Amino acid sequence: MNTRINYRLASLLRQLPTPRLIYDLGCGGLDDAFTYRALWPAAQIVGLDRDRNALRHAQRRDPSLLLVEAKLTALPLLPRADLILIRHPDVDRHPDEWAHLFASLPALLVSDANVLITTYTAPEFDRVRRWLRDRLLPLPINAATLEAVGLDGRDRYNGYFKSRGI
């Protein structure tokens, strides 16, 4: 497992309440599991991705990870989470799948849950924001608390959203 903390991501996550159940949607190799665990050691972290090889890699690095192979358009029945992380969604390569996921996102959240979405580019983030319109409430990010590291595209454009009390 990657045992380095992603400080920019950690500074984003510190602005959220402590979650009990986290879904990392489109998690790939779940490279930032160590960052999640460093902040919230008691939280259950579930990574979901369509890429079986990425999930196998993640499982070899950390056998304790709970990983689920699933397409965004056919997620299994899951308990509602209080935090969903969507980092670097490939909205340009799979726009229909991501649009479907964002439309169904409220059904994955408990009341008063949080969602953090990060993208590489502003146009990607604008597309995500359009898909989420009227589904989740946008929340401000305190940019003054963000770590000034890793600005090579990772977690550069980001937003917090909150469920609408479903």
CYANA upper distance limits for C-alpha pairs under 8 A (distance plus 0.5 A):
  1 MET  CA     31 ASP  CA      7.80
  1 MET  CA     33 ALA  CA      8.36
  1 MET  CA     34 PHE  CA      7.79
  1 MET  CA     58 ALA  CA      7.77
  1 MET  CA     61 ARG  CA      4.80
  1 MET  CA     62 ASP  CA      5.90
  2 ASN  CA     31 ASP  CA      6.56
  2 ASN  CA     32 ASP  CA      7.59
  2 ASN  CA     33 ALA  CA      8.23
  2 ASN  CA     34 PHE  CA      6.97
  2 ASN  CA     61 ARG  CA      8.26
  3 THR  CA     34 PHE  CA      6.13
  3 THR  CA     35 THR  CA      8.44
  4 ARG  CA     34 PHE  CA      7.37
  4 ARG  CA     35 THR  CA      7.77
  5 ILE  CA     10 ALA  CA      7.88
  5 ILE  CA     32 ASP  CA      7.90
  5 ILE  CA     34 PHE  CA      6.99
  5 ILE  CA     35 THR  CA      5.35
  5 ILE  CA     38 ALA  CA      8.27
  6 ASN  CA     10 ALA  CA      6.59
  6 ASN  CA     32 ASP  CA      7.42
  6 ASN  CA     35 THR  CA      6.61
  7 TYR  CA     11 SER  CA      6.58
  7 TYR  CA    147 GLU  CA      6.70
  7 TYR  CA    149 VAL  CA      7.46
  8 ARG  CA     12 LEU  CA      7.04
  8 ARG  CA    146 LEU  CA      6.65
  8 ARG  CA    147 GLU  CA      5.30
  8 ARG  CA    148 ALA  CA      7.36
  8 ARG  CA    149 VAL  CA      6.48
  8 ARG  CA    150 GLY  CA      7.07
  8 ARG  CA    155 ASP  CA      7.74
  9 LEU  CA     13 LEU  CA      6.71
  9 LEU  CA     35 THR  CA      8.31
  9 LEU  CA    155 ASP  CA      7.30
 10 ALA  CA     14 ARG  CA      6.49
 10 ALA  CA     35 THR  CA      7.05
 10 ALA  CA     36 TYR  CA      8.29
 10 ALA  CA     39 LEU  CA      7.95
 11 SER  CA     15 GLN  CA      7.55
 11 SER  CA    145 THR  CA      7.04
 11 SER  CA    146 LEU  CA      5.70
 11 SER  CA    147 GLU  CA      6.45
 12 LEU  CA     16 LEU  CA      8.23
 12 LEU  CA    141 ILE  CA      8.36
 12 LEU  CA    145 THR  CA      8.49
 12 LEU  CA    146 LEU  CA      6.92
 14 ARG  CA     39 LEU  CA      8.09
 15 GLN  CA    141 ILE  CA      8.34
 15 GLN  CA    142 ASN  CA      8.35
 16 LEU  CA    114 ASN  CA      8.09
 18 THR  CA     40 TRP  CA      7.15
 19 PRO  CA     40 TRP  CA      7.93
 19 PRO  CA     43 ALA  CA      6.64
 19 PRO  CA     82 ASP  CA      6.32
 19 PRO  CA     83 LEU  CA      6.60
 20 ARG  CA     42 ALA  CA      7.65
 20 ARG  CA     43 ALA  CA      5.05
 20 ARG  CA     44 GLN  CA      6.60
 20 ARG  CA     81 ALA  CA      8.22
 20 ARG  CA     82 ASP  CA      7.18
 21 LEU  CA     43 ALA  CA      6.20
 21 LEU  CA     44 GLN  CA      5.40
 21 LEU  CA     45 ILE  CA      6.70
 21 LEU  CA     46 VAL  CA      8.21
 21 LEU  CA     81 ALA  CA      5.60
 21 LEU  CA     82 ASP  CA      6.32
 21 LEU  CA     83 LEU  CA      6.99
 22 ILE  CA     43 ALA  CA      7.49
 22 ILE  CA     44 GLN  CA      6.63
 22 ILE  CA     45 ILE  CA      5.38
 22 ILE  CA     46 VAL  CA      6.58
 22 ILE  CA     81 ALA  CA      6.42
 22 ILE  CA     82 ASP  CA      7.04
 22 ILE  CA     83 LEU  CA      5.37
 22 ILE  CA     84 ILE  CA      6.14
 22 ILE  CA     85 LEU  CA      7.84
 23 TYR  CA     45 ILE  CA      6.66
 23 TYR  CA     46 VAL  CA      5.43
 23 TYR  CA     47 GLY  CA      6.37
 23 TYR  CA     48 LEU  CA      7.71
 23 TYR  CA     81 ALA  CA      7.23
 23 TYR  CA     83 LEU  CA      7.00
 23 TYR  CA     84 ILE  CA      5.28
 23 TYR  CA     85 LEU  CA      6.63
 24 ASP  CA     30 LEU  CA      8.35
 24 ASP  CA     45 ILE  CA      7.93
 24 ASP  CA     46 VAL  CA      6.72
 24 ASP  CA     47 GLY  CA      5.27
 24 ASP  CA     48 LEU  CA      6.69
 24 ASP  CA     84 ILE  CA      6.45
 24 ASP  CA     85 LEU  CA      5.22
 24 ASP  CA     86 ILE  CA      6.52
 24 ASP  CA     87 ARG  CA      8.39
 25 LEU  CA     47 GLY  CA      6.72
 25 LEU  CA     48 LEU  CA      5.55
 25 LEU  CA     49 ASP  CA      6.91
 25 LEU  CA     84 ILE  CA      7.67
 25 LEU  CA     85 LEU  CA      6.75
 25 LEU  CA     86 ILE  CA      5.85
 25 LEU  CA     87 ARG  CA      8.29
 26 GLY  CA     47 GLY  CA      7.92
 26 GLY  CA     48 LEU  CA      6.18
 26 GLY  CA     49 ASP  CA      5.04
 26 GLY  CA     50 ARG  CA      7.78
 26 GLY  CA     86 ILE  CA      7.18
 26 GLY  CA     87 ARG  CA      7.99
 26 GLY  CA     89 PRO  CA      7.32
 27 CYS  CA     31 ASP  CA      8.49
 27 CYS  CA     47 GLY  CA      5.94
 27 CYS  CA     48 LEU  CA      6.26
 27 CYS  CA     49 ASP  CA      6.07
 27 CYS  CA     86 ILE  CA      8.19
 27 CYS  CA     87 ARG  CA      8.09
 28 GLY  CA     48 LEU  CA      8.32
 28 GLY  CA     49 ASP  CA      6.40
 28 GLY  CA     51 ASP  CA      7.25
 28 GLY  CA     54 ALA  CA      5.67
 28 GLY  CA     55 LEU  CA      6.86
 28 GLY  CA     58 ALA  CA      8.38
 29 GLY  CA     54 ALA  CA      5.22
 29 GLY  CA     55 LEU  CA      6.11
 29 GLY  CA     56 ARG  CA      8.39
 29 GLY  CA     57 HIS  CA      6.58
 29 GLY  CA     58 ALA  CA      5.15
 30 LEU  CA     47 GLY  CA      7.23
 30 LEU  CA     55 LEU  CA      8.31
 30 LEU  CA     58 ALA  CA      6.53
 31 ASP  CA     58 ALA  CA      8.04
 32 ASP  CA     36 TYR  CA      7.02
 33 ALA  CA     37 ARG  CA      6.62
 33 ALA  CA     45 ILE  CA      8.36
 34 PHE  CA     38 ALA  CA      6.47
 35 THR  CA     39 LEU  CA      6.90
 36 TYR  CA     40 TRP  CA      6.42
 36 TYR  CA     41 PRO  CA      8.04
 37 ARG  CA     41 PRO  CA      5.07
 37 ARG  CA     42 ALA  CA      8.18
 37 ARG  CA     43 ALA  CA      7.96
 45 ILE  CA     65 LEU  CA      7.58
 45 ILE  CA     66 LEU  CA      7.12
 46 VAL  CA     65 LEU  CA      7.59
 46 VAL  CA     66 LEU  CA      5.52
 46 VAL  CA     67 LEU  CA      6.20
 46 VAL  CA     68 VAL  CA      7.87
 47 GLY  CA     65 LEU  CA      8.20
 47 GLY  CA     66 LEU  CA      6.88
 47 GLY  CA     67 LEU  CA      5.25
 47 GLY  CA     68 VAL  CA      6.70
 48 LEU  CA     67 LEU  CA      6.37
 48 LEU  CA     68 VAL  CA      5.27
 48 LEU  CA     69 GLU  CA      6.34
 48 LEU  CA     70 ALA  CA      6.80
 49 ASP  CA     55 LEU  CA      7.64
 49 ASP  CA     67 LEU  CA      8.49
 49 ASP  CA     68 VAL  CA      7.12
 49 ASP  CA     69 GLU  CA      5.79
 49 ASP  CA     70 ALA  CA      6.13
 49 ASP  CA     71 LYS  CA      7.23
 49 ASP  CA     72 LEU  CA      8.35
 50 ARG  CA     69 GLU  CA      5.77
 50 ARG  CA     70 ALA  CA      5.40
 50 ARG  CA     71 LYS  CA      5.50
 50 ARG  CA     72 LEU  CA      8.07
 51 ASP  CA     55 LEU  CA      6.95
 51 ASP  CA     69 GLU  CA      7.49
 52 ARG  CA     56 ARG  CA      6.67
 52 ARG  CA     69 GLU  CA      6.81
 53 ASN  CA     57 HIS  CA      6.70
 54 ALA  CA     58 ALA  CA      6.75
 55 LEU  CA     59 GLN  CA      6.60
 55 LEU  CA     67 LEU  CA      7.15
 55 LEU  CA     68 VAL  CA      8.38
 55 LEU  CA     69 GLU  CA      7.89
 56 ARG  CA     60 ARG  CA      6.69
 57 HIS  CA     61 ARG  CA      6.83
 58 ALA  CA     62 ASP  CA      6.68
 58 ALA  CA     63 PRO  CA      8.35
 58 ALA  CA     65 LEU  CA      8.15
 59 GLN  CA     63 PRO  CA      5.32
 59 GLN  CA     64 SER  CA      7.93
 59 GLN  CA     65 LEU  CA      6.81
 59 GLN  CA     67 LEU  CA      8.11
 70 ALA  CA     74 ALA  CA      6.99
 70 ALA  CA     75 LEU  CA      6.13
 70 ALA  CA     76 PRO  CA      7.72
 71 LYS  CA     75 LEU  CA      6.60
 72 LEU  CA     97 GLU  CA      6.30
 72 LEU  CA     98 TRP  CA      7.29
 72 LEU  CA    100 HIS  CA      7.82
 72 LEU  CA    101 LEU  CA      6.16
 73 THR  CA     97 GLU  CA      6.30
 73 THR  CA    100 HIS  CA      6.65
 73 THR  CA    101 LEU  CA      6.83
 78 LEU  CA    108 LEU  CA      7.72
 79 PRO  CA    108 LEU  CA      7.69
 80 ARG  CA    107 ALA  CA      7.85
 80 ARG  CA    108 LEU  CA      5.26
 80 ARG  CA    109 LEU  CA      5.23
 80 ARG  CA    110 VAL  CA      5.71
 81 ALA  CA    108 LEU  CA      6.69
 81 ALA  CA    109 LEU  CA      5.48
 81 ALA  CA    110 VAL  CA      6.28
 81 ALA  CA    113 ALA  CA      7.60
 82 ASP  CA    109 LEU  CA      6.44
 82 ASP  CA    110 VAL  CA      6.13
 82 ASP  CA    111 SER  CA      8.34
 82 ASP  CA    112 ASP  CA      7.94
 82 ASP  CA    113 ALA  CA      4.81
 82 ASP  CA    114 ASN  CA      6.57
 83 LEU  CA    109 LEU  CA      8.00
 83 LEU  CA    113 ALA  CA      6.30
 83 LEU  CA    114 ASN  CA      5.37
 83 LEU  CA    115 VAL  CA      6.09
 83 LEU  CA    116 LEU  CA      8.26
 84 ILE  CA    109 LEU  CA      8.38
 84 ILE  CA    114 ASN  CA      7.02
 84 ILE  CA    115 VAL  CA      5.24
 84 ILE  CA    116 LEU  CA      6.93
 85 LEU  CA    115 VAL  CA      6.39
 85 LEU  CA    116 LEU  CA      5.53
 85 LEU  CA    117 ILE  CA      6.56
 86 ILE  CA    115 VAL  CA      8.21
 86 ILE  CA    116 LEU  CA      6.79
 86 ILE  CA    117 ILE  CA      5.26
 86 ILE  CA    118 THR  CA      7.02
 87 ARG  CA    116 LEU  CA      8.30
 87 ARG  CA    117 ILE  CA      6.07
 87 ARG  CA    118 THR  CA      5.25
 87 ARG  CA    119 THR  CA      6.81
 87 ARG  CA    155 ASP  CA      7.89
 88 HIS  CA    117 ILE  CA      8.13
 88 HIS  CA    118 THR  CA      6.11
 88 HIS  CA    119 THR  CA      4.99
 88 HIS  CA    120 TYR  CA      6.73
 88 HIS  CA    154 ARG  CA      8.19
 88 HIS  CA    155 ASP  CA      8.11
 89 PRO  CA     98 TRP  CA      8.15
 89 PRO  CA    118 THR  CA      8.38
 89 PRO  CA    119 THR  CA      7.21
 90 ASP  CA     94 HIS  CA      6.72
 90 ASP  CA     95 PRO  CA      8.17
 91 VAL  CA     95 PRO  CA      5.23
 91 VAL  CA     98 TRP  CA      6.63
 91 VAL  CA    124 GLU  CA      7.18
 91 VAL  CA    128 VAL  CA      8.47
 92 ASP  CA    124 GLU  CA      8.05
 94 HIS  CA     98 TRP  CA      6.88
 95 PRO  CA     99 ALA  CA      6.45
 96 ASP  CA    100 HIS  CA      6.66
 97 GLU  CA    101 LEU  CA      6.76
 98 TRP  CA    102 PHE  CA      6.62
 99 ALA  CA    103 ALA  CA      6.68
 99 ALA  CA    128 VAL  CA      8.50
 99 ALA  CA    131 TRP  CA      6.71
100 HIS  CA    104 SER  CA      6.90
101 LEU  CA    105 LEU  CA      6.39
102 PHE  CA    128 VAL  CA      8.32
102 PHE  CA    131 TRP  CA      6.70
102 PHE  CA    132 LEU  CA      6.64
103 ALA  CA    131 TRP  CA      7.42
103 ALA  CA    132 LEU  CA      7.51
103 ALA  CA    135 ARG  CA      7.82
104 SER  CA    108 LEU  CA      7.94
105 LEU  CA    109 LEU  CA      7.58
106 PRO  CA    135 ARG  CA      7.25
106 PRO  CA    136 LEU  CA      7.72
106 PRO  CA    163 SER  CA      6.89
106 PRO  CA    166 ILE  CA      7.84
107 ALA  CA    166 ILE  CA      8.45
109 LEU  CA    113 ALA  CA      6.28
109 LEU  CA    114 ASN  CA      8.44
109 LEU  CA    163 SER  CA      7.22
109 LEU  CA    166 ILE  CA      8.18
110 VAL  CA    163 SER  CA      8.01
110 VAL  CA    165 GLY  CA      8.18
110 VAL  CA    166 ILE  CA      7.25
111 SER  CA    163 SER  CA      6.67
111 SER  CA    164 ARG  CA      7.46
111 SER  CA    165 GLY  CA      4.86
111 SER  CA    166 ILE  CA      5.55
112 ASP  CA    162 LYS  CA      6.74
112 ASP  CA    163 SER  CA      5.87
112 ASP  CA    164 ARG  CA      7.30
112 ASP  CA    165 GLY  CA      6.01
112 ASP  CA    166 ILE  CA      8.38
113 ALA  CA    162 LYS  CA      6.15
113 ALA  CA    163 SER  CA      5.87
114 ASN  CA    160 TYR  CA      7.47
114 ASN  CA    161 PHE  CA      6.28
114 ASN  CA    162 LYS  CA      5.09
114 ASN  CA    163 SER  CA      6.98
115 VAL  CA    160 TYR  CA      6.17
115 VAL  CA    161 PHE  CA      5.51
115 VAL  CA    162 LYS  CA      6.62
115 VAL  CA    163 SER  CA      8.46
116 LEU  CA    158 ASN  CA      7.67
116 LEU  CA    159 GLY  CA      6.35
116 LEU  CA    160 TYR  CA      5.25
116 LEU  CA    161 PHE  CA      6.99
117 ILE  CA    158 ASN  CA      6.02
117 ILE  CA    159 GLY  CA      5.98
117 ILE  CA    160 TYR  CA      7.14
118 THR  CA    125 PHE  CA      7.95
118 THR  CA    154 ARG  CA      8.26
118 THR  CA    155 ASP  CA      5.50
118 THR  CA    156 ARG  CA      7.44
118 THR  CA    157 TYR  CA      6.05
118 THR  CA    158 ASN  CA      4.68
118 THR  CA    159 GLY  CA      7.11
119 THR  CA    124 GLU  CA      6.81
119 THR  CA    125 PHE  CA      6.37
119 THR  CA    153 GLY  CA      8.45
119 THR  CA    154 ARG  CA      7.58
119 THR  CA    155 ASP  CA      6.42
119 THR  CA    156 ARG  CA      7.07
119 THR  CA    157 TYR  CA      5.73
119 THR  CA    158 ASN  CA      6.79
120 TYR  CA    124 GLU  CA      7.72
120 TYR  CA    153 GLY  CA      5.45
120 TYR  CA    154 ARG  CA      6.24
120 TYR  CA    155 ASP  CA      6.99
120 TYR  CA    156 ARG  CA      6.50
120 TYR  CA    157 TYR  CA      6.79
121 THR  CA    125 PHE  CA      7.01
121 THR  CA    153 GLY  CA      7.82
121 THR  CA    156 ARG  CA      7.87
121 THR  CA    157 TYR  CA      6.86
122 ALA  CA    126 ASP  CA      6.63
122 ALA  CA    157 TYR  CA      6.67
123 PRO  CA    127 ARG  CA      6.76
124 GLU  CA    128 VAL  CA      6.90
125 PHE  CA    129 ARG  CA      6.61
125 PHE  CA    157 TYR  CA      7.06
125 PHE  CA    158 ASN  CA      7.79
126 ASP  CA    130 ARG  CA      6.77
127 ARG  CA    131 TRP  CA      6.90
128 VAL  CA    132 LEU  CA      6.79
129 ARG  CA    133 ARG  CA      6.70
132 LEU  CA    136 LEU  CA      6.54
135 ARG  CA    163 SER  CA      8.12
135 ARG  CA    164 ARG  CA      7.92
136 LEU  CA    161 PHE  CA      6.33
136 LEU  CA    162 LYS  CA      6.06
136 LEU  CA    163 SER  CA      5.61
136 LEU  CA    164 ARG  CA      6.43
137 LEU  CA    161 PHE  CA      5.71
137 LEU  CA    162 LYS  CA      5.55
137 LEU  CA    163 SER  CA      6.87
137 LEU  CA    164 ARG  CA      7.00
138 PRO  CA    159 GLY  CA      7.73
138 PRO  CA    160 TYR  CA      6.42
138 PRO  CA    161 PHE  CA      4.84
138 PRO  CA    162 LYS  CA      6.97
139 LEU  CA    159 GLY  CA      7.75
139 LEU  CA    160 TYR  CA      5.70
139 LEU  CA    161 PHE  CA      5.89
139 LEU  CA    162 LYS  CA      7.47
140 PRO  CA    159 GLY  CA      7.98
140 PRO  CA    160 TYR  CA      7.27
141 ILE  CA    159 GLY  CA      7.31
141 ILE  CA    160 TYR  CA      7.26
142 ASN  CA    146 LEU  CA      7.81
150 GLY  CA    154 ARG  CA      7.01
151 LEU  CA    155 ASP  CA      7.90
151 LEU  CA    156 ARG  CA      6.60
152 ASP  CA    156 ARG  CA      8.27
